[in-house]
Amino acid sequence: MSGFPSFDYRNASLYGESIRLDRIAGEFGTPCYVYSRAALVAAYREFDAAFAGRDHLVCYAVKANSNLAILNLFARLGSGFDIVSGGELRRVMKAGGDPQKVVFSGVGKRPDEMRAALDAGILCFNVESEAELAVVDRVAGEMNKIAPVSLRVNPDVDAKTHPYISTGLKENKFGIPFDQAEKLYVSSRQFANVRVTGLDCHIGSQLTELGPFVEAGEKILGLLDRLETQGLQIDHLDLGGGLGIRYSGESPPRARDYVAALCKGIGRGSQRILIEPGRALVGNAGILLTRVEYLKHTPHRDFAIVDAAMNDLMRPALYDAYHEILPVTANKGNVKTYQIVGPVCETGDFLGHDRKLALSQGDLLAIMSAGAYGMSMSSNYNTRPRAAEVMVDGDQVHLIRERESVDQLVAGEKFLP
Ligand code: LLP
């Protein structure tokens, strides 16, 4: 048993749904991201069903994995989208997403990105500062439009996650400080070209307990009361993303318990509730398939040098993140404690430390839980073309992004005259 329902062993071979992963490596090469359609659909449905008839919108956080096939799949299920750039807006539109279900987050939206979003007719801008509110107002005025906005409030809550992905503390760059929010809501009435429609908050990512969500939710509901007393009409509450997944030992809450905790205290028939899950929708629906190029035994360490690297999956190098690493063919050979490293010229280029595996040159490995913030954070460092991406769907497999070529990488570069 792998512990990952859509990627499991049958007769000592690791499968993605009904497809052997060694077959995928043969057909599409390595490194290669492999996603499971069934896992994506199940994760989306679990969130959606958890609202049990309450007015809501699941806005998938595109940054977690922005492949068009994945966006299109969620759009077909009725999902909305949380975007953070004009580029992500273009992707959502190309994938057939409904602009009326798009919220635009991020601390540094540019006027041209705001224009594109107003043109498309998005649901809401999640505004993060007074200066940004003034720019949205100006841009909307120039276009003769009224921009729907929420203010993203920073509730000063400790998300108890990695400091790089904690966003709801007062020292973080995100959101409007909690004690300034009411004043800004009231003064937003002076802006003729914005209409305040919502209240937004997002406290961090990979949260494995409900406590911080509940604490933030209580603060937000307190603020909502005060805003309503001031006569402001708030149509929706956007409670952000951040629900964690199991990478190894974690036991994060189920989507249904998370949604129930968020909704507690919010009367039915009052505000529409939005959430922006990213990782919890795609993280365990994807793996990174890689091949062992060389084994290198030194007096101090045993290294497995694989063909995936920090440019393909940056999370271990950047956050010291742990991803389970499983052999694609369970091997009964000599188990050693391996450092699983890539070919990039940095000591920080590792995918896993101290993994007990029986390996031979040429073996395939699956780096698990790589569906979120894997491909979307990849780079071309060391002039490494990006990996291919494929989707398994029962006994079918579809290429959803071709492996990049070096020619594509250098296509925009020019010599001096
Ligand atoms: N909404 C906003 C405003 C966000 O900033 C984020 C993530 C999300 C939603 C989705 O959060 P999720 O449900 O995926 O936790 N690269 C890091 C994670 C960065 C998260 C950034 N913001 C990682 O690999 O762990």
Residues whose N, C-alpha, C, O or C-beta is under 5 A from the ligand:
A	BS01	LLP	A61 A64 S105 I165 H202 G204 S205 Q206 G240 G241 G242 L243 E276 P277 G278 R279 A280 R315 Y373
